[in-house]
Amino acid sequence: MPAPYSYALRSQAVAAVKRGEKKVEVSHFFKISRNTLDLWLKKERETGDVKASWPVGVGTRPKIQDLKNFEEFVRENRDKTQKLMAQLCGDEATQQNISYASKKNRNYSKKVPMAIKKEMKKKE
């Protein structure tokens, strides 16, 4: 997603239109589209400021927020799959939510690395 125009540019463009400059000239001078300028003017009328707003999906909160309790939950249910853990966890958690929280907690998987398996076989 492209970055929004700077606040200074937005303010200067809106101020130029308020001073009486033509919108076409202002949009050519600042190298922005006429539609963009109209949107900034509309935003300034409605909110009183031309500050960029954040997109809706940016920064959504994860469903599993208490990672300490989650770590304890994983220790108790280590033998279960992520899908079963999601059913036990409740709170409308899905397998993907369990996966994300596990990665944050560094509880990646139950698999034993190959080098450790080889060492275990040598000792037996």
Secondary structure per residue as TSV (DSSP state, phi and psi in degrees):
chain	resnum	aa	ss	phi	psi
A	1	M	-	360.0	131.0
A	2	P	-	-69.8	152.9
A	3	A	-	-74.4	147.6
A	4	P	-	-72.4	160.1
A	5	Y	-	-62.9	153.2
A	6	S	-	-67.8	155.8
A	7	Y	H	-64.4	-36.4
A	8	A	H	-63.8	-44.0
A	9	L	H	-62.5	-45.2
A	10	R	H	-58.9	-48.1
A	11	S	H	-62.3	-43.6
A	12	Q	H	-65.3	-39.9
A	13	A	H	-66.2	-44.6
A	14	V	H	-66.0	-39.9
A	15	A	H	-63.7	-37.8
A	16	A	H	-64.1	-40.4
A	17	V	H	-67.3	-38.2
A	18	K	H	-67.1	-29.4
A	19	R	H	-72.1	-14.6
A	20	G	T	114.8	2.1
A	21	E	-	-67.6	151.2
A	22	K	-	-73.2	143.6
A	23	K	H	-61.0	-38.0
A	24	V	H	-63.4	-43.7
A	25	E	H	-66.3	-40.8
A	26	V	H	-64.3	-43.7
A	27	S	H	-66.1	-36.4
A	28	H	H	-67.9	-43.1
A	29	F	H	-62.7	-45.0
A	30	F	H	-88.5	-1.7
A	31	K	T	57.1	50.5
A	32	I	-	-127.2	162.3
A	33	S	-	-78.3	157.3
A	34	R	H	-63.5	-37.9
A	35	N	H	-61.9	-42.1
A	36	T	H	-60.4	-44.6
A	37	L	H	-62.2	-42.2
A	38	D	H	-62.8	-39.1
A	39	L	H	-65.0	-39.9
A	40	W	H	-65.0	-40.8
A	41	L	H	-65.0	-40.8
A	42	K	H	-63.2	-44.9
A	43	K	H	-62.6	-38.9
A	44	E	H	-67.0	-37.8
A	45	R	H	-65.8	-42.0
A	46	E	H	-77.7	-42.0
A	47	T	H	-108.2	-17.4
A	48	G	S	87.2	2.7
A	49	D	-	-148.3	158.8
A	50	V	-	-111.7	20.0
A	51	K	-	-63.9	140.8
A	52	A	-	-67.8	141.3
A	53	S	-	-100.6	154.8
A	54	W	-	-79.7	144.4
A	55	P	-	-63.2	157.2
A	56	V	T	-63.1	-44.0
A	57	G	T	-79.8	-8.4
A	58	V	T	-77.2	130.3
A	59	G	T	77.3	32.1
A	60	T	-	-68.7	149.0
A	61	R	-	-86.8	140.4
A	62	P	-	-71.0	153.7
A	63	K	S	-69.2	-36.2
A	64	I	-	-98.8	104.9
A	65	Q	-	-103.7	-32.5
A	66	D	-	-86.3	91.6
A	67	L	H	-73.6	-25.6
A	68	K	H	-67.9	-46.2
A	69	N	H	-65.3	-36.4
A	70	F	H	-64.8	-39.8
A	71	E	H	-61.3	-40.9
A	72	E	H	-65.1	-41.9
A	73	F	H	-60.2	-40.6
A	74	V	H	-67.0	-40.7
A	75	R	H	-61.0	-40.4
A	76	E	H	-70.0	-32.0
A	77	N	T	-115.5	36.7
A	78	R	T	-62.3	-28.9
A	79	D	T	-81.9	-6.8
A	80	K	S	-95.5	157.2
A	81	T	-	-77.2	167.7
A	82	Q	H	-64.7	-32.8
A	83	K	H	-65.5	-43.9
A	84	L	H	-67.7	-37.6
A	85	M	H	-60.7	-39.9
A	86	A	H	-62.5	-40.0
A	87	Q	H	-67.3	-39.0
A	88	L	H	-70.3	-36.0
A	89	C	H	-66.6	-35.0
A	90	G	-	70.2	-145.1
A	91	D	T	50.5	29.4
A	92	E	T	56.6	28.7
A	93	A	-	-76.6	144.7
A	94	T	-	-112.3	173.1
A	95	Q	H	-60.1	-36.6
A	96	Q	H	-66.9	-37.3
A	97	N	H	-62.4	-41.2
A	98	I	H	-63.5	-41.4
A	99	S	H	-62.7	-46.9
A	100	Y	H	-61.1	-45.0
A	101	A	H	-66.3	-36.2
A	102	S	H	-64.9	-39.8
A	103	K	H	-66.2	-37.2
A	104	K	H	-65.3	-36.0
A	105	N	H	-87.5	-3.0
A	106	R	T	66.9	28.9
A	107	N	-	-99.4	68.4
A	108	Y	-	-63.9	-60.5
A	109	S	-	-156.9	172.4
A	110	K	S	-89.9	-6.2
A	111	K	-	-68.3	144.1
A	112	V	-	-94.8	130.2
A	113	P	-	-57.6	150.4
A	114	M	H	-58.5	-40.0
A	115	A	H	-61.9	-37.7
A	116	I	H	-71.1	-37.5
A	117	K	H	-61.0	-42.6
A	118	K	H	-62.7	-42.7
A	119	E	H	-64.6	-37.3
A	120	M	H	-66.1	-39.4
A	121	K	H	-66.1	-37.6
A	122	K	H	-63.8	-37.7
A	123	K	H	-72.9	-27.0
A	124	E	-	-77.3	360.0
